[in-house]
Amino acid sequence: MEFDFLTPINSETLDFKHTLSSHQIGGTLLVHTDDSFPDLNEVKIALIGVLENRGDTIHFSRVDLQAFRQSVYQLYNGNWNMGIADLGDILPGNAASDTYFALKKVTSSLIKKGIVPIVIGGSQDLTYALYRAYDDLEQMVNLVAIDNKFDFGKETDGLSNDSYLTKMVIDAPNNLFNYCNIGYQTYYNSQEEIDIIEKLFFDAYRLGEISNNIALAEPVFRDADVVSLDLTSVKSSDSGNFNTFSPNGFTGKEICALSRYAGISDKVSMFGIFNHTNTVNESVLMAQIVWYFIEGFQYRSGEYPFGTKDNYLKYIVPLEDEELVFYKSNKTDRWWIEIPFLSHGNNKLKRNTLLPCSYEEYLQACNQELPERWWKAQRKNSV
C-alpha cells in the first residue's frame, strides 16, 4: 500500500500535541501514530514531511521538521469545517529516485481521494515527483513556482534543486502545459533562461511586479494544479534564514498572501514548501504559510470547473482581428477569458479553454489591446 512509505509522528511531537486545546490545530489534527493511521474519509488536507534533500548540492544537511510541526500545531484553528491530517514523513530512500517514487505514489493516491497534500521538504527537486503524481490521471499539468530562480539546468545534469524544471520539459510523458514563476529576481537568472521562458510561452513575474500589486498573482493560482514554494524567495530578515542570505525577496506578509491565493484556488490540488533550513524562525513562518493555505481552502467557491455559465455575465469585446469573450462571476466578481480550442488530437487540452484573468485585462481588451495571457495560451493550443 502506498501509505506504507510514511513513518509515524514521533513521540516528542505527540506529547506536545497532547498539551494543546481543542481550539488549536494540534488539538483537532488527525495524526499517523505507531498504533493507527488516520481515517481519510473526512480528510480534505494532509500534511506530509519529506526528509530528502540530496538534490541540494550546496547546503546538504539533514532535514528536521520537529520545530515546524510544533509551530503549526500550536496555531489556532480558523472558522474551518474540514478534516486535516498529519500523515508523517517519507524518509530518504537508498537513492533519491526511491524517495521520488514514494512521494509520487503517496500524493497520487491522495489526489485520487480528493485530498490536497501539503508537502514539506527537503530540496525543491521534489517538485518533479509532485508533477509525476499526475501521470496516472491523464491530464495536463500547470505548475506555479514561487521562486527567485527558474531552476533550469543542462539536459545532461541530474535531477537537482536547480534543474528540475528542465526534466519536466524534456522527460516523457510531456504533461507540463504551463509553468509560471512568481517572484524571480533577474540577477539570479541568465538572459538565456529568460529567453527560454519566452520561447516556451511560459509566464514569469518579477519580484517587483508582484510586490507592487500582489493581486496580479491571483489569476495565476486559479489556473494552477501544483504550487511549489521555494523558501529562499523570502528575504532573510523575514524568514530567519541567514544560512542562505537573501537581502531581497517577499516579505512574510506577502508570502502568506500568495499562500492564501493558492489555497482559495479551486484547481490547486498540491502545495509544496521546500528548501527549509531547519531554523526555528523559518519554522514559524512555514507554519503561518500553511495556516493561510488552509484558510484559503476553506473559502473555495467551487467555480472550477464551470458546471454552468448561468451564474456568469458574458462580455464580448470586438478587436480588429479577433473577438474576445470574457466571463464574470456573479458570485465572486472574478474574471475568465475564453481561449478558442484548436483540435489537433489532444483532448487533454480541452479543459484549458477558459483561462482565469483579471478585470484589468478586460479593460485592456476594451482599449483594443490583446492580453498577453490570451496570446500565449492561443499559441500553446496551436503548437
C-alpha positions in Angstrom: 0.0 0.0 0.0 1.2 3.5 -0.9 0.9 4.8 2.6 3.4 2.3 3.9 6.0 4.7 2.7 5.0 7.1 5.6 6.6 6.9 9.0 4.6 7.9 12.1 4.8 11.1 14.1 7.5 10.8 16.8 6.7 10.6 20.5 8.0 14.1 21.3 5.6 15.7 18.8 2.7 13.5 20.1 3.5 14.6 23.7 3.4 18.2 22.6 0.1 17.6 20.8 -1.5 16.3 24.0 -0.8 19.6 25.8 -2.9 21.6 23.3 -6.5 22.6 23.5 -9.2 21.6 21.0 -9.1 25.2 19.6 -5.6 24.7 18.4 -4.7 22.9 15.1 -2.8 20.2 17.0 -5.7 19.6 19.3 -8.0 18.6 16.4 -5.5 17.3 13.9 -5.6 13.6 13.0 -2.2 12.0 13.1 -0.3 8.9 12.0 1.0 7.1 15.1 2.7 3.8 15.7 -0.7 2.3 16.6 -3.0 3.8 13.9 -3.3 5.5 10.6 -5.9 8.3 10.2 -9.3 7.5 8.6 -9.1 9.6 5.4 -12.8 9.6 4.6 -13.4 13.0 6.2 -9.9 14.5 5.5 -9.5 17.3 2.9 -5.9 18.4 3.6 -3.0 16.2 4.5 0.4 17.3 5.8 3.4 15.2 4.6 7.0 15.7 5.5 9.8 14.6 3.1 13.2 14.3 4.7 15.1 14.2 1.4 17.5 16.9 0.3 20.2 15.2 -1.7 19.1 17.4 -4.6 20.5 20.4 -2.8 24.1 20.0 -3.9 25.3 23.1 -1.9 23.7 23.1 1.5 23.4 19.4 2.1 22.2 18.8 5.7 19.6 16.7 7.5 16.0 17.8 7.2 14.4 18.3 10.7 10.6 19.2 10.8 10.2 19.0 14.6 10.2 22.7 15.1 7.8 23.2 12.1 5.3 20.7 13.5 5.2 22.3 16.9 4.9 25.7 15.3 1.9 24.7 13.2 0.2 22.6 15.9 0.1 25.4 18.3 -1.7 27.9 15.9 -5.4 28.3 16.5 -7.9 27.0 14.0 -9.8 29.4 11.8 -13.5 29.0 11.1 -12.8 25.8 9.3 -15.0 22.7 8.8 -12.7 20.3 7.0 -10.7 17.4 8.3 -6.9 17.9 8.5 -4.4 15.1 9.0 -0.6 14.9 9.6 0.4 11.7 7.8 4.0 11.7 9.0 7.2 11.6 7.0 8.7 10.0 3.9 12.3 9.1 4.8 15.1 9.3 2.3 15.4 6.1 0.2 18.6 4.3 -0.7 18.7 6.7 -3.7 16.9 10.0 -4.3 14.9 8.3 -7.0 13.5 6.0 -4.4 12.2 9.0 -2.5 10.7 10.5 -5.6 8.9 7.2 -6.3 7.5 7.1 -2.8 6.3 10.7 -2.9 4.7 10.2 -6.3 2.7 7.2 -5.1 1.6 8.8 -1.8 0.5 12.1 -3.4 -1.2 10.4 -6.4 -3.3 8.3 -4.0 -4.3 11.3 -2.0 -5.3 13.3 -5.1 -7.5 10.4 -6.3 -9.2 10.5 -2.9 -9.9 14.3 -3.3 -7.3 15.2 -0.6 -4.9 18.1 -1.1 -1.4 17.2 0.1 0.8 19.9 1.7 4.3 18.6 1.2 7.0 20.0 3.4 10.6 19.4 2.1 13.5 18.9 1.6 15.0 20.2 -1.6 12.9 21.6 -4.3 13.7 18.9 -6.8 10.9 17.0 -5.0 8.6 19.2 -7.2 9.4 16.8 -10.0 7.8 13.9 -8.0 4.7 16.0 -7.4 4.4 16.7 -11.1 4.8 13.0 -11.9 2.0 12.1 -9.5 -0.4 13.3 -12.2 0.9 10.7 -14.8 -1.9 8.3 -14.0 -4.6 10.9 -14.1 -4.2 11.6 -17.8 -4.3 15.4 -17.6 -2.0 18.3 -18.5 -0.4 20.0 -15.5 0.1 23.7 -14.7 2.9 24.4 -12.3 3.3 27.7 -10.4 6.7 28.2 -8.7 7.2 30.9 -6.1 10.9 31.2 -6.6 13.7 33.8 -7.2 15.1 31.5 -9.9 13.8 29.4 -12.8 15.7 26.2 -11.9 16.7 25.3 -15.5 19.8 23.1 -15.9 21.6 21.4 -18.7 20.0 18.4 -20.3 22.9 16.3 -19.1 22.5 17.4 -15.5 21.0 15.0 -13.0 17.8 15.9 -11.2 18.6 18.5 -8.6 17.3 21.6 -6.8 18.5 23.8 -9.7 17.5 21.7 -12.7 14.1 20.0 -12.0 12.3 22.3 -14.5 14.4 21.1 -17.4 13.5 17.5 -16.5 9.8 18.4 -16.6 10.1 20.0 -20.0 12.1 17.2 -21.7 11.1 14.0 -20.0 8.2 11.9 -21.3 5.3 11.8 -20.7 5.2 15.5 -21.5 2.3 16.6 -19.4 3.5 20.1 -18.5 1.1 22.5 -20.1 2.2 25.7 -18.4 4.9 26.9 -16.0 4.6 30.2 -14.2 7.3 31.7 -12.0 6.2 34.3 -9.4 8.9 36.5 -7.9 12.0 35.8 -10.0 15.0 38.2 -9.4 16.7 39.0 -12.7 20.3 38.9 -11.3 19.8 35.2 -10.3 18.8 34.2 -13.9 20.8 34.3 -17.1 19.4 36.0 -20.1 19.3 32.6 -21.9 16.9 31.3 -19.2 14.7 34.3 -19.5 14.6 33.8 -23.3 13.7 30.2 -22.8 10.7 31.2 -20.7 9.5 33.4 -23.6 10.1 30.8 -26.3 8.1 28.1 -24.4 5.3 30.6 -23.9 5.7 30.2 -20.1 4.9 33.1 -17.7 7.1 34.9 -15.3 6.6 37.8 -12.9 9.4 39.7 -11.4 9.5 40.2 -7.6 8.9 44.0 -8.0 5.8 43.4 -10.2 4.1 41.2 -7.6 5.3 43.3 -4.6 3.8 46.4 -6.2 0.5 44.7 -7.0 0.1 41.3 -5.4 -3.4 40.8 -6.9 -1.6 40.1 -10.2 -0.9 36.6 -8.9 -4.5 35.6 -8.1 -5.5 34.5 -11.7 -2.2 32.6 -12.0 -3.0 30.5 -9.0 -6.6 30.0 -10.2 -5.2 28.0 -13.2 -2.5 26.0 -11.2 -2.5 22.3 -10.4 0.7 22.3 -8.4 2.2 25.2 -6.4 5.9 24.9 -5.4 7.2 27.4 -2.9 11.0 27.9 -2.5 11.6 29.5 0.9 14.7 31.3 -0.4 12.2 33.5 -2.3 11.5 35.2 1.1 14.0 37.8 2.3 16.2 36.6 5.1 15.1 39.4 7.5 11.5 37.9 7.4 12.3 34.2 7.0 15.1 33.9 9.6 17.2 32.0 7.1 20.7 33.5 7.3 22.4 30.3 6.1 21.4 31.3 2.6 21.3 35.1 3.0 18.9 36.9 0.7 18.6 40.7 1.3 15.7 40.9 -1.2 12.6 38.8 -1.6 9.0 38.5 -0.5 8.0 39.7 3.0 6.3 37.4 5.4 3.0 39.2 4.8 3.4 38.8 1.0 4.3 35.1 1.1 1.3 34.4 3.3 -1.0 36.3 0.9 0.3 34.2 -2.0 -0.3 31.1 0.0 -3.9 32.1 0.6 -4.3 32.7 -3.1 -3.1 29.2 -3.7 -5.4 27.8 -1.1 -8.5 29.6 -2.4 -8.0 28.3 -6.0 -10.5 25.6 -6.8 -7.9 23.9 -9.1 -4.8 23.7 -6.9 -4.5 20.0 -5.8 -1.0 20.0 -4.5 1.1 22.5 -2.4 4.8 22.1 -1.6 7.1 24.1 0.6 10.8 23.4 0.0 14.3 24.3 1.0 13.7 24.5 4.7 16.9 25.3 6.5 15.9 23.8 9.9 15.9 27.2 11.7 13.3 27.8 14.4 12.4 31.2 12.9 11.8 29.8 9.5 9.6 27.1 11.0 7.3 29.7 12.4 7.0 31.4 9.0 6.3 28.0 7.4 3.6 27.3 9.9 1.9 30.6 9.1 2.2 29.9 5.3 0.4 26.6 5.9 -2.3 28.3 8.1 -3.0 30.7 5.3 -3.3 28.0 2.7 -5.8 26.2 4.8 -7.7 29.4 5.4 -7.9 30.0 1.7 -9.0 26.4 1.1 -11.9 26.9 3.5 -13.2 29.7 1.3 -13.0 27.9 -2.1 -16.0 29.0 -4.2 -16.5 25.9 -6.3 -16.3 27.8 -9.5 -13.9 25.4 -11.3 -14.7 23.7 -13.5 -17.7 25.6 -14.9 -20.7 23.5 -14.4 -23.0 26.0 -16.0 -22.5 29.5 -17.3 -25.8 30.7 -15.9 -24.1 32.4 -12.9 -21.7 34.4 -15.1 -22.1 37.5 -17.1 -20.7 37.2 -20.7 -18.9 40.1 -22.3 -17.9 40.1 -25.9 -15.1 42.5 -26.9 -14.6 43.0 -30.7 -11.0 43.7 -31.7 -9.7 44.4 -35.2 -8.8 40.8 -35.9 -10.3 38.9 -33.0 -13.5 38.7 -30.9 -12.6 38.1 -27.3 -15.2 36.6 -24.9 -15.0 37.2 -21.2 -17.0 35.8 -18.3 -17.5 37.5 -14.9 -18.7 35.5 -11.9 -21.8 36.9 -10.2 -20.6 35.1 -7.0 -17.0 36.3 -6.6 -16.6 39.0 -9.3 -13.7 37.1 -10.8 -13.0 37.0 -14.5 -12.2 34.4 -17.2 -11.3 34.7 -20.8 -12.3 32.2 -23.5 -9.4 30.5 -25.4 -10.6 29.0 -28.7 -9.7 25.4 -28.7 -7.9 24.2 -31.8 -8.4 20.5 -32.1 -5.3 18.6 -33.0 -5.9 15.2 -31.4 -5.0 16.1 -27.9 -8.2 16.1 -25.9 -6.4 16.7 -22.6 -6.2 20.4 -23.6 -9.9 20.9 -23.6 -10.0 22.0 -20.0 -7.8 25.0 -20.8 -10.4 26.7 -23.0 -11.4 29.0 -20.1 -8.5 30.9 -18.7 -8.6 32.9 -15.5 -7.8 36.6 -16.0 -8.2 39.9 -14.3 -10.6 42.8 -14.7 -7.6 44.9 -15.8 -7.1 42.5 -18.8 -10.8 43.0 -19.7 -10.2 46.8 -19.7 -7.0 46.2 -21.8 -9.1 44.4 -24.4 -11.7 47.2 -24.3 -8.8 49.5 -25.3 -8.1 47.3 -28.3 -5.0 45.7 -26.7 -4.7 41.9 -26.9 -4.0 40.5 -23.4 -0.6 38.7 -23.3 -2.2 35.8 -21.3 -4.6 35.2 -24.2 -1.9 35.3 -26.8 0.4 32.9 -25.1 -2.4 30.4 -24.4 -3.5 30.6 -28.0 0.0 29.9 -29.2 0.3 26.9 -26.9 -3.0 25.4 -28.2 -1.8 25.8 -31.8 1.6 24.2 -31.3 
